[in-house]
Amino acid sequence: VDVLEQSIQAVSDMITGAFDDEQAYSIGDVVTHEGKLYKYKAAHAAGAWDVTEVDETTVAELIAAAEPDSLTNAQITALLALL
């Protein structure tokens, strides 16, 4: 359970929140926009949403990136059930 709790915390820490056009974002920042998760692949100065600066991502991808040792499918399923 500790690895699941640590992964939940790591993913929560990664998500900056909803996209805000008055905020600048750094490479690697994760935001929500129109109900989807996006990770910045380029720096973003404050301003309008620009889809070319981000890659769509998923909670599973964030979990995999947050956990240095790969989680099993069962662990990912259990983690997603907790969200």
N, C-alpha and C positions, 0 to 999 in steps of 0.2 A: 504494500500500500504506500510506503514511503516514496517509491519511484513515481507512482501515480500522482501523489500530492506534489512532489517536486516538479513534475512535468506540468501539472495544472498551473502552479505558481509561475513557472518559467514562461509558459504561453501567455498567461495573464499579463506578466511584466512586459512582454513583447508588443502587445497591442496598445497603441497610442490612444485609440478611441476613434470616434467618427471624424472623417476628413473635415478640416476647417480651412477655408480659403484665406483666413487671416494668419495662418501659421505656416512656418517653414518646416520641411521635413528632411531628414538625412537618409542616406542610403541605409537600407535595412529596417527603417521604421515600418510598422504595420498599422494600417488604418482600415476602418470599415467605410464603404461607400456604396450606397444603394443596395444594402443588404449583403454585400460580398466583402471578403477580406482581400486586401492588396498589400504587397510588400514593395517598398520603394527600391528601385534599381538605379535611380539617379537622384541627386539632390533636387529638392523642390523649394523654390522661393515662394513666399506667400503669394497667393493668386489662385486662379481658376484651376479646377481639376484637369489634369493632363494624363490621359491613359498611357501615353508613350513612356512615362516615367516610372510605371509600376508593372508588376506581374501579379496576376490573380493567384491567390494561394488558398490553402485549406488549413483547418485546424490540425489535421493529420500531418501535413507537411511541417507545420510549426512545431508539433510535438517531436517529429523526427529530427528536426534541426536543434531542438532544445536538449534532447537527450543524447549524450555522447555514445551510449551503448544502445543499439537498435532495440526498440520495443517490439514485442511479438504482436501479432494481430489480435490476440486475446487481450493483451494489455491495452492496446489502442482502443479496442471495442469497449473495455471496461472504463477507460478514461473518458471516452466520448459519452458514455452513459451518465457520467457524473456531471457533465457540463449542462 
